[in-house]
Amino acid sequence: MPVTLLLLVAIVLLVGLLLAADRAAKAIRRARRRRDASRRLTAVTTAVTAAAAAEGKRRRSAAESGAALTSVIPAIRGHGPRHVD
């Protein structure tokens, strides 16, 4: 009887150990997936931010060029469209 009880306890402990090892392995895989996703998200966010900054710089440059041209050659205002009859 004591040997059977000892084997039963050993089997229960082994199953518990295997379940704990499985949970630990899943947690490690989940953490790795999240870390990789975070890296990818950071890379994409950095790229998008850089592209947005470049686009903003381009737009500011175009606006400044337009403002500089308007200050040299003011727009003609107060005249309607001309029609050729």
Secondary structure, DSSP 8 states (H G I E B T S, - for coil): -HHHHHHHHHHHHHHHHHHHHHHHHHHHHHHHHHHHHHHHHHHHHHHHHHHHHHHHHHHHHHHHHHHHHHHHS----S-------
